[in-house]
């Protein structure tokens, strides 16, 4: 029972970590594309 609860808590943190990483990667990619678009427009 305790192990199951621990797993559930760990799973929750795992999902939160994946969500944060995905959000950071998404923002990072947006920044890359914005810089790329500005660079293309300047040429």
WOHU-V504448 format. One record per residue. N is the residue number from 1. RES is the residue in one letter. NEAR is the number of other C-alpha atoms within 12 Angstrom. Layout:
n,res,near
N,RES,NEAR
N,RES,NEAR
This chain:
n,res,near
1,X,7
2,X,8
3,X,10
4,X,10
5,X,11
6,X,12
7,X,13
8,X,14
9,X,14
10,X,14
11,X,15
12,X,14
13,X,14
14,X,14
15,X,14
16,X,14
17,X,14
18,X,15
19,X,14
20,X,14
21,X,14
22,X,14
23,X,14
24,X,14
25,X,14
26,X,15
27,X,14
28,X,14
29,X,14
30,X,14
31,X,14
32,X,14
33,X,14
34,X,14
35,X,14
36,X,14
37,X,13
38,X,12
39,X,11
40,X,10
41,X,9
42,X,8
43,X,7
